[in-house]
Amino acid sequence: MRSEKEMFELFLNIADSDDRIAALYMNGSRTNPNVPKDIFQDYDIVYVVGETQSFIRDKNWIEQFGEILYMQYPDEFPAENSAYEHDKDNFYGWLMQFKDGSRIDLHVESVAHAMEHILDDSLCKVLLDKYNVLPEIPESSDRDYWVKKPDKEQFDFCCNEFWWCTNNLAKGLWRGEILYVHDMADAVVRKQLDKMLCWKAGVCSDFCVSVGKSSKYLYKWLDVNEYRQYLDTFFAADISGAWSAVLKMCDLFEKTALFVAEELGYTYNRDEAAAARGFLEHVKRMPENAEEIF
C-alpha cells in the first residue's frame, strides 16, 4: 500500500505536469486534525482546472493514479439516483478503489466554481496554487460539522416526532411486520434518538464538537453504560427482541431529552411522552387476536 507521502507526491506531480490544472486542494478526514489516522482513510482530492470536459473525455486520464480494482462514476448516474444535481462543466468526479488498498475520491472543478464554493467546507486544505487562482482560506478545521445547538422549536419537534412515530412501531410489532418495524425504527425513530444524543454531546462540549458521519464518534460523549444502552437499541429479525430494543430506545430518549432540556432551559413534554409510552406498552400486552385496541 502506498504511503501518504507517496500519494501526495503523486498528486502534486500530476498537477505540476498538466498545464490544464491551476490548483490542487484536499478535504475530508485527512484534513481533520481530530480524526485518528488509519489505513482506510481515502484521499479527497480536487484539481481546479480551466475546463472539465477534456478530463471527462479522456478515459485514460485516471490510470496515472494507479491500478484500479473497481470504481464509480457518480456524475454519470441517472438524475433520480443521484444525491446531487449534475453540473459536469463545473464539477466532475471519479471514486476509485485501487489494488494496493488506496482509495481516491477525485474531482476536477472549474476555477469559477472553486472561487465560489471553496470556502463552503472548513475542512479544505490547499496543496498547490500554480496560478494564484484561489482565495486565502482559514486553517483546516471541522467547525462546519460541529453539532448545532437546537432552538426550542427544533427540540420540541424532535420529541414529538420520536414519540408520535412509536405508534407505528407499536402496530408493526403487534402485526409481526418485522421489515416495516426495522424501516420505521431506523429511518424515522432512531434518527430522532441520534439527534437528541448528538445534542447532549453538543451540550457537554459547548457545541464545539463534531460527532462524525453517521454519529460514529458519539461514543466519546456518552458514558460506558449509556453507549451500551444505545447499542442495545439495535435489533435483529425477532419480534420479541425488537420489543425489548424499542422500549430501551424510549428509556434512553427520555433520559437524554430531560438532560438536554434542563441544560438548555427548555421544557420536556412529559405528558406526551407518558401517553405515547403507555400506548406502546398497552399494545405490547394485547393478544394476537385482539379485535379492539381499547
Buried (B, 14 or more C-beta within 10 A) or exposed (E): EBEEEEBBEBBEEBBEEBEEBBBBBBBBBBBBEEBEEEEEBBBBBBBBBBEBEEBBEEEEBBEEBBEBEEBEEBBEEEEEEEEEEBEEEBBBBBBBBBEEEBBBBBBBBBBEBBBEEBBEBBBBBBBBBBEEBBEEBEEBBBEEBBBEEBEEEBBBBBBBBBBBBBBBBBBBBBEEBBEBBBEBBEEBBBBBBBBBBBBBBBBBBEBEBBBBEEBEBBBEBBEEEBBEBBEBBBBEEEBEBBBBBBBBBBBBBBEBBEBBBEEBEBEBBEEBBEEBBEBBEEBBEEEEEEEEEE
